[in-house]
C-alpha cells in the first residue's frame, strides 16, 4: 500500500492531485487544515492506494506460460524432470584433522 500526503489551497484541488497520481482506487485517510503566514489556508490530505502490479515481462506471458516454455525446452534437449530421478550420492568429505580437545583426550587416555 502506498501512503502519500498532498497539500493544496482547497480540498477539491488536493483530491484532484491525489486522483491524478494514484488513480481512482485512492482512499482519503485524513484531512487537515493549516493556517500559514498572511492568513493563507492550506488543506493537507493523507491518501492510501494499492501498489501497482509490476509489468509483465516484455515478451509477455504469465509464469505458467514460462514454465510451459521451460518444460518444452527440457524435452527438446532430452532432459527429464528432476522429480523422478534419485539424487546423486554426496561427494566424499575430506577427513578433517582432529580437534584440539580430541588430541587432549587422546593424550590423557594414553
C-alpha positions as CSV (number, residue, x, y, z in Angstrom):
1,X,0.0,0.0,0.0
2,X,1.2,3.5,-0.9
3,X,0.7,6.4,1.6
4,X,1.1,10.0,0.3
5,X,0.3,13.5,1.5
6,X,-1.0,16.2,-0.7
7,X,-1.2,20.0,0.1
8,X,-3.3,22.5,-1.8
9,X,-5.3,25.7,-1.3
10,X,-8.6,23.8,-1.4
11,X,-9.8,20.2,-0.7
12,X,-11.0,19.8,-4.2
13,X,-7.6,20.6,-5.6
14,X,-5.8,18.3,-3.2
15,X,-8.2,15.5,-4.1
16,X,-7.6,16.2,-7.8
17,X,-3.9,15.8,-7.3
18,X,-4.3,12.5,-5.5
19,X,-6.6,11.0,-8.1
20,X,-4.3,12.1,-10.9
21,X,-1.3,10.4,-9.4
22,X,-2.7,7.4,-7.5
23,X,-5.8,6.6,-9.6
24,X,-9.5,6.1,-8.7
25,X,-8.8,3.4,-6.0
26,X,-7.1,6.0,-3.8
27,X,-8.7,6.4,-0.3
28,X,-8.6,9.5,1.8
29,X,-7.4,8.6,5.3
30,X,-7.2,12.0,6.9
31,X,-7.7,15.7,6.2
32,X,-6.2,18.7,8.0
33,X,-6.4,22.4,7.5
34,X,-3.4,24.6,8.4
35,X,-3.1,28.4,8.6
36,X,0.1,29.7,7.0
37,X,1.6,33.2,7.1
38,X,-0.5,36.1,6.0
39,X,-3.7,34.0,6.8
40,X,-3.3,31.6,3.8
41,X,-5.2,28.4,4.3
42,X,-3.6,25.1,3.2
43,X,-5.5,21.8,3.1
44,X,-3.4,18.6,3.6
45,X,-4.8,15.1,2.9
46,X,-3.3,11.7,3.6
47,X,-4.2,9.2,0.9
48,X,-3.7,5.5,0.6
49,X,-3.7,3.4,-2.7
50,X,-2.8,-0.1,-3.5
51,X,0.7,-0.7,-5.0
52,X,0.6,-1.0,-8.8
53,X,1.2,-4.5,-10.2
54,X,4.7,-5.0,-11.7
55,X,4.5,-5.1,-15.5
56,X,4.6,-8.4,-17.3
57,X,7.8,-9.4,-18.9
58,X,8.5,-7.5,-22.1
59,X,7.9,-10.6,-24.2
60,X,4.6,-11.1,-22.5
61,X,3.0,-14.1,-20.9
62,X,2.5,-15.4,-17.5
63,X,4.5,-17.5,-15.1
64,X,2.5,-20.6,-16.2
65,X,3.5,-19.9,-19.9
66,X,7.1,-19.5,-18.9
67,X,7.0,-22.9,-17.1
68,X,5.5,-24.5,-20.2
69,X,8.3,-23.0,-22.3
70,X,11.0,-24.3,-19.9
71,X,9.4,-27.8,-19.9
72,X,9.3,-27.8,-23.7
73,X,12.9,-26.8,-23.9
74,X,13.9,-29.5,-21.5
75,X,12.0,-32.1,-23.6
76,X,13.8,-30.9,-26.8
77,X,17.1,-31.3,-25.0
78,X,16.2,-34.7,-23.7
79,X,16.3,-33.7,-20.1
80,X,13.9,-35.3,-17.7
81,X,12.2,-33.7,-14.8
82,X,14.2,-33.9,-11.6
83,X,11.3,-35.3,-9.5
84,X,11.6,-38.9,-10.9
85,X,15.3,-39.3,-10.5
86,X,17.1,-40.1,-7.3
87,X,19.7,-37.6,-6.0
88,X,23.3,-38.4,-6.7
89,X,25.3,-39.6,-3.7
90,X,27.0,-36.9,-1.7
91,X,30.6,-36.1,-2.5
92,X,33.2,-37.7,-0.2
93,X,34.3,-35.4,2.6
94,X,38.0,-34.9,3.2
95,X,39.0,-36.1,6.7
96,X,39.4,-33.1,9.0
97,X,42.3,-33.0,11.4
98,X,41.3,-34.0,15.0
99,X,40.2,-31.1,17.1
100,X,42.4,-29.8,19.9
101,X,40.1,-31.3,22.6
102,X,40.2,-34.7,20.8
103,X,44.0,-34.6,20.9
104,X,44.0,-33.7,24.6
105,X,41.6,-36.5,25.5
106,X,43.6,-39.0,23.4
107,X,46.8,-37.9,25.2
108,X,45.1,-38.3,28.6
109,X,43.8,-41.8,27.8
110,X,47.2,-43.0,26.6
